[in-house]
Amino acid sequence: MLKSEARKFFLNKRKALTLTECVKLDDLLLIQFQRFKMGNVHKVGSFYPMDNHHEPNVLLLADYLKAVMPTVEFAYPRISPDKISMDFFTETETIIENSWGIQEPIPLNKLMPIQMEAILVPLLGFDLSGHRVGFGKGFYDRFFENYPKNHLRVGISYFEPIPKLEDTQQFDVPLTHCITPWKIYEF
C-alpha cells in the first residue's frame, strides 16, 4: 500500500470512531503502555492529542508515567511551519493552539533531541517494519535526523499495522516500537 492510500485508509477508520469507542481504545492503550518497559528515562517527548482528529489520548499515558516515575519530565513539540521544523519544549501549565489547531507549550525551556530518551510519536498508522503513516508534512522525520538512533521512538496507534508501505524513502525513520490497544510491537 502506498502512503497516500494508507493515509486515507487510516483517516477513514479514525473518522468512523465514536467518542465512546475512543475512550475504550484509550483505556486499552493505557493497559498496554503499563506493560511497556521504557527503562530509566528522565525526559520524554510527547504530543497533545487533537480531539477533532480522534487521536489517542496520550495524556493518560503521561499521567501514568508521572505517577510511577515522579522525576520524569515531559516535553511537547512546537511547529515552525516556515522552517518546516519542530522543537520540543518542557511542559507548561498554559498551552496555546497554533494555526493548524495543534496545541503547543509556551516556548520557555527548549530541549535538544539528545536530551530526550524517548519520544511518543503521533501517527495515523504504521507497517510491520515500523514505518509510520503521518499527516505527510515530515516534521517527525526531520526531527529524527538529529535524534539519537538508539533512543526510543514509540508510536501510539488505535489500529493494527498494515503489512508494508511500498513507498518509504531513505529519510523515513522507522519507529523502535508501536503500542496499540492489543499489542506492543518492537522493530
Helices and strands as residue ranges (DSSP letters): H 3-15, H 19-35, E 43-45, G 51-53, H 58-68, E 73-80, E 85-90, E 95-97, E 103-105, E 110-111, G 113-115, E 118-122, E 125-126, E 132-133, H 139-144, E 152-156, E 177-179, E 184-186
